[in-house]
Amino acid sequence: MFKQETYDAPVTEGESYDVTIEDLAREGDGVARIEGFVIFVPGTKVGDSVKIKVEKVMRRFAIAAVED
């Protein structure tokens, strides 16, 4: 019998968070972390402190946009 795994991300789609960009992904997106969970933030650079809104939560990472 197949057991479905569950993943508890520390972020929620549609929620806003204050983060600091710690790294850059290969594609050039900024990378922030909340409780070790990776969040890709396009249009940012290392050292940016930004307010983000989570757009999509995946198994191992999330994608967010900078809030105006």
N, C-alpha and C positions, 0 to 999 in steps of 0.2 A: 504494500500500500504506500502510495506517495504522500509524504508529509510536506505540506506547504510551509515554507519558512516565513517568518515575519521579521520585518526590519523596522526598528524604531529610530527614525531620524529626529534629531533635536530641533528641527525647524518644521514649519507648517506652510503649505502653499497659501499665498495671499497675505501672510504676516510680514511685518517690517522688523528689521534688526539693524543695530549700529555695529559696523565691523571695520576692521583695518585690513587692507589688502596685504597679504604676506608674501605672495609669490606670483609668478606668471606661468600660465599653462603654455603648452607648445603652440597653440593657436593664437596666443597673445592675450587671452582673457585673464583678468585678475583673478586670484585665488584667495578666498577668505576661508576661515575655519571657525566653526562654532562647536565646542566640545569635540574637536578633532574631525568633525564632519565637513567635507569639502564643499564649498559653494563657489561656482564660477560666476564672475561678474564682468561681462563685456564692457569695454570702454574705460577701464580703470588701470592704474599702475601701482607698483609696489610702494607702500607707504601711505596711500590714500586712506583717509578715514571717511567712510561714507555711510549713509542710511540706505539700506537695500530693501526691496520687496521681493520675496521668493515667488517665482513664477512656476517652477516645476520641481518636484522632489522625486528623485530616482532612488534606486536601491543603495548606491554608494556615494551619490553626490546630488547637489541641487543646482539649479540655474536661477539667477536673480538679476534684477535690473536696479540701477541706481534710481532712487526716488528724487524728484525735483524739490 
